[in-house]
């Protein structure tokens, strides 16, 4: 049990964070203050009670990972680092300004962000990939935390990630759903019915902890309980109020994505009361552990085929991937339950510990690849070319994080015509060529 003194300190930090949120968005004349205010208590408890993160080494392999899937709450993210003393008030005032790393939705231009978020429904998949890496590849004790909004729980990709996280028993993955009831233009499907969220997540194999998202003691206890869960991922479902802390914003419709006027800002400050800007939150450092990875052996030679031998391109891919895997232990394979067609099964047979079945859930597969990539792996992601197109937004968003991912689409072109247009990749070429810094190879 955390002492009352520590709870009081966390509550004081939450007040400071709310002040920073309001200050930054008011100066920017834009942003999402109400969406940030609702999750402030949740994230203050995470950052200054539970998180293990070396602020001087943001890319350190054993840091806990934090993903704001609810990317429009970026003012909260920056306010947390301001409260930790690594973002100045002057820097905070640059929110949404041209050239500022403090963008309207987080990107790696801000050094404490690994992946670009903001296109809702994608963060849990990325977190899934990072947690997969910790548990099965690097075998490190770091934990991955994902903040989700209740509106994005309507996205199918969230539930793709939920079922795969349960399948892989990722007890190092902790999600936090900020159930503030209000979406962009109206109430969400479930409103404040956190019981329904609990039942749905439990049916997907998650351990679910319900809390009052503004009761610091309950939140702290929930994070502590999450540490003890074994064999399944954890979701903290928190009932919150959008705009919490400012009476004329709390639980009110019509304020999504709107900054306060100067007059309203002064009213809000008066309600917050005295702010202690001298207080600083402390983020604990992780244990000094690194993955026991093997160095790459360097370049590998080509595979030699007989001149008269006919080899399907997809089988040649499987053979080549196996050969690459022998020289580079960072290479991993993800496949959408088509491995006997894409020949990713050749890699699986050779390196079963580096193959991950993603089943028919291509959007989650793309997000997982991004998470693995940002943890130092090189994912080869395979399916029928036509089916990769349904993950276009996940792939598009991944480019802003500058990952090293290889997407491999089989069954492309008119040669698969007898199966009909559903199986025949063609439009995928235009899709991948539209992506920044994408190299497209068509054998």
SVG drawing of the C-alpha trace seen along z (x, -y; Angstrom):
<svg xmlns="http://www.w3.org/2000/svg" viewBox="-24 -37 54 65">
<polyline fill="none" stroke="black" stroke-width="0.4" points="0.0,0.0 1.3,-3.4 1.5,-5.9 -0.9,-8.8 2.1,-11.1 2.9,-9.5 -0.7,-9.7 -0.8,-13.3 2.4,-13.9 0.9,-12.2 -2.3,-14.3 -0.1,-17.4 1.7,-16.3 -1.6,-15.6 -2.6,-19.2 0.7,-20.4 0.1,-18.3 -3.4,-19.7 -1.9,-23.2 0.7,-22.4 -2.0,-20.8 -4.2,-24.0 -1.3,-26.3 0.2,-24.6 -3.1,-24.2 -4.3,-27.7 -1.0,-29.2 -1.3,-27.0 -4.9,-28.0 -5.6,-24.4 -5.2,-20.8 -7.2,-18.4 -7.2,-19.6 -10.3,-17.8 -9.1,-14.4 -5.8,-15.0 -7.4,-16.1 -9.5,-12.9 -6.4,-10.7 -4.1,-12.9 -4.5,-11.0 -4.0,-7.6 -0.8,-8.6 0.6,-10.5 0.3,-7.3 1.9,-5.3 4.8,-7.7 5.7,-8.6 4.7,-5.4 5.2,-2.4 7.2,-3.2 10.9,-2.2 12.5,-4.4 16.0,-6.0 15.3,-9.6 19.0,-9.9 18.7,-6.8 15.3,-6.8 16.2,-3.9 17.7,-1.7 16.7,1.9 15.2,2.5 13.1,-0.6 9.4,-0.1 7.6,-1.2 4.7,-3.7 2.5,-4.1 -0.2,-6.8 -2.6,-5.0 -4.9,-7.9 -2.5,-10.1 -4.6,-13.3 -3.8,-13.4 -0.3,-14.5 -0.6,-17.6 -0.8,-15.2 2.3,-13.3 4.4,-16.4 3.1,-17.7 4.2,-14.5 7.7,-15.0 7.6,-18.6 6.6,-17.5 9.5,-15.1 11.8,-18.1 13.0,-17.2 10.8,-19.5 10.9,-23.2 7.9,-25.5 9.4,-27.3 9.5,-24.1 6.0,-23.3 4.8,-26.6 5.9,-25.5 3.2,-22.9 1.9,-22.6 4.2,-25.3 6.0,-24.8 9.2,-22.9 8.5,-22.0 8.9,-18.3 5.8,-18.7 3.4,-17.9 -0.4,-17.7 -0.1,-13.9 3.1,-12.2 5.9,-11.3 9.5,-10.3 10.5,-13.9 10.0,-14.1 12.8,-12.0 10.7,-10.1 8.4,-8.8 9.2,-5.7 6.2,-5.4 3.9,-7.9 0.3,-7.5 -2.9,-9.4 -4.7,-7.2 -6.9,-5.5 -6.9,-1.8 -3.3,-1.1 -1.3,-1.5 -2.3,1.8 -0.9,3.7 2.4,1.8 2.5,2.5 1.7,6.2 4.8,6.3 7.0,4.7 5.7,7.0 6.2,10.0 9.8,9.0 10.4,8.7 8.9,12.1 10.0,14.3 13.1,12.7 15.1,10.4 13.7,12.1 13.9,8.8 11.6,7.8 10.5,4.5 6.7,3.9 4.7,2.2 1.9,-0.2 -0.7,-1.4 -3.1,-4.3 -6.3,-3.8 -9.3,-6.0 -12.8,-4.6 -13.8,-5.8 -11.1,-3.7 -12.4,-0.6 -14.8,-0.5 -11.9,0.2 -11.6,3.8 -7.8,3.6 -8.0,3.2 -9.7,6.5 -7.3,8.2 -4.5,7.1 -6.5,8.2 -7.0,11.8 -3.3,12.2 -2.0,10.8 -4.1,13.3 -3.0,16.1 0.7,15.3 0.0,14.9 1.6,11.5 1.5,10.8 4.0,8.0 1.4,5.9 -0.8,3.5 -3.5,1.5 -5.3,-1.5 -8.7,-2.4 -9.7,-6.0 -13.5,-5.7 -14.5,-9.3 -17.8,-8.7 -17.5,-11.3 -16.2,-10.9 -15.6,-13.6 -19.2,-14.4 -21.3,-12.4 -21.3,-9.8 -19.5,-6.6 -21.3,-3.3 -21.0,-2.2 -20.8,-5.5 -19.7,-5.0 -20.7,-1.3 -17.3,0.0 -18.9,3.3 -19.5,4.1 -15.8,3.2 -14.8,5.6 -16.9,8.5 -15.8,8.0 -12.1,7.9 -12.4,10.9 -14.0,12.9 -10.8,12.2 -8.7,13.6 -7.6,10.5 -7.3,9.8 -9.4,6.7 -9.2,4.3 -11.9,1.6 -11.1,-1.7 -12.3,-5.2 -9.9,-7.0 -9.7,-10.0 -9.1,-8.0 -5.3,-8.0 -5.2,-5.3 -7.3,-2.9 -5.2,-3.6 -1.9,-3.0 -3.3,0.3 -4.4,1.3 -0.9,0.9 0.5,2.9 -2.0,5.7 -1.2,5.8 2.4,6.6 1.3,9.9 -0.9,11.2 0.7,14.2 -0.2,15.8 -2.5,13.2 -2.4,9.5 -3.9,6.9 -6.4,4.0 -7.1,1.3 -10.6,-0.1 -11.0,-3.5 -14.2,-5.5 -13.2,-9.1 -14.7,-12.5 -13.6,-14.4 -12.3,-17.7 -11.7,-16.6 -10.6,-19.4 -12.4,-22.3 -16.1,-22.6 -17.3,-24.0 -15.5,-21.3 -16.2,-18.2 -18.4,-15.7 -19.6,-18.3 -20.2,-17.7 -18.9,-20.1 -15.4,-20.6 -13.5,-17.9 -10.4,-19.3 -11.0,-22.9 -8.6,-25.1 -9.8,-27.5 -10.1,-31.2 -7.9,-33.4 -10.9,-34.3 -11.8,-30.6 -8.2,-29.8 -8.1,-32.2 -11.3,-30.8 -9.8,-27.3 -6.6,-28.4 -8.7,-29.9 -10.4,-26.6 -7.2,-24.6 -5.9,-26.8 -2.3,-27.3 0.1,-25.3 3.5,-24.2 5.7,-24.4 8.8,-23.6 7.7,-20.0 9.2,-17.4 8.1,-13.9 10.7,-11.1 10.7,-8.3 12.6,-5.2 15.3,-3.7 15.1,-0.1 17.4,2.7 20.6,2.9 19.9,5.7 20.4,6.1 19.3,8.8 21.7,11.7 21.6,11.3 24.1,12.8 25.9,10.5 25.1,10.8 27.6,12.8 27.6,10.3 26.5,10.8 25.4,14.2 25.9,15.6 23.1,16.2 21.3,19.4 22.3,21.3 19.6,22.9 20.1,25.1 19.6,23.1 16.8,25.5 15.1,25.7 11.7,24.0 11.3,22.5 8.2,20.6 9.0,17.0 7.3,17.5 9.4,20.7 12.5,18.8 11.5,16.2 11.1,18.9 14.6,20.3 16.2,16.9 14.6,15.9 15.9,19.0 19.4,18.2 19.2,14.6 18.0,15.9 21.2,17.9 23.4,14.9 21.2,12.3 19.5,13.2 17.5,10.0 15.4,11.3 11.9,12.5 9.0,13.7 5.3,12.8 2.7,14.5 -1.1,14.2 -1.8,17.9 -0.7,18.3 2.8,19.8 2.2,22.8 1.5,20.6 4.1,17.8 6.6,20.5 7.4,18.6 7.0,22.1 10.6,22.8 11.8,20.1 9.5,21.4 11.0,24.9 14.5,23.6 14.0,20.9 10.7,21.7 11.6,19.2 11.7,16.3 8.5,17.1 5.2,15.6 1.9,16.7 -0.4,13.7 -3.4,15.5 -5.8,13.7 -5.5,10.3 -3.3,8.2 -3.9,4.9 -2.5,6.2 0.3,7.9 1.5,4.6 1.3,2.9 3.2,5.8 5.9,5.6 6.4,1.9 6.7,2.7 9.2,5.4 11.1,3.2 11.5,0.4 13.0,3.0 15.8,3.8 14.3,6.6 13.9,6.8 10.4,8.3 9.6,10.0 5.8,9.8 4.1,12.1 0.6,12.8 -1.2,12.7 -0.4,9.3 -4.1,8.5 -4.6,9.0 -1.9,6.6 -3.9,3.7 -6.4,3.9 -3.5,2.8 -2.7,-0.3 -3.2,-2.8 -1.1,-0.8 1.7,-0.6 1.3,-4.3 1.6,-5.4 4.6,-3.1 6.6,-5.0 6.6,-8.1 8.5,-6.0 11.2,-5.1 11.1,-1.3 13.0,1.5 10.1,3.7 9.9,6.0 6.4,6.7 6.2,9.7 3.0,10.2 2.5,13.4 -0.1,14.4 0.4,11.1 -0.6,10.3 -2.8,12.0 -1.2,15.4 -3.6,16.0 -6.6,14.9 -8.5,18.2 -9.0,17.5 -10.7,14.2 -10.0,10.6 -10.3,11.3 -7.0,13.3 -5.2,11.4 -2.7,8.7 -2.5,5.7 -3.5,2.5 -1.0,3.2 1.8,1.9 0.3,-1.6 -0.3,-1.5 3.3,-0.7 4.7,-3.1 2.8,-5.9 4.7,-5.4 7.6,-7.7 11.0,-5.9 9.4,-2.7 11.4,-0.5 9.2,1.8 10.6,4.9 8.5,6.9 10.3,10.0"/>
</svg>
